[in-house]
């Protein structure tokens, strides 16, 4: 099954992905990336690889990969 993978360095913590994830598989971490932003993480157990996060993200944080 496909899953969303995250490049935390591109994340600016806008929250669009979290708001639009139907499975609520995306959450904000308390970690700070090199650009000074908190970044998101994906719960692979909940992720169904639908690609909504990939489509909605303005900062190219996501890739969708198969197992």
NORGIWO-V429456 format. One record per backbone hydrogen bond with DSSP energy under -1.0 kcal/mol. NH is the residue of the N-H (numbers start at 1). CO is the residue of the C=O. If there is no record, write none. Layout:
NH:CO / NH:CO
This chain:
3:65 / 5:63 / 7:61 / 10:7 / 19:15 / 20:16 / 21:17 / 24:21 / 27:41 / 29:39 / 33:37 / 36:33 / 41:27 / 43:25 / 46:43 / 47:43 / 55:51 / 56:52 / 57:53 / 63:5 / 65:3
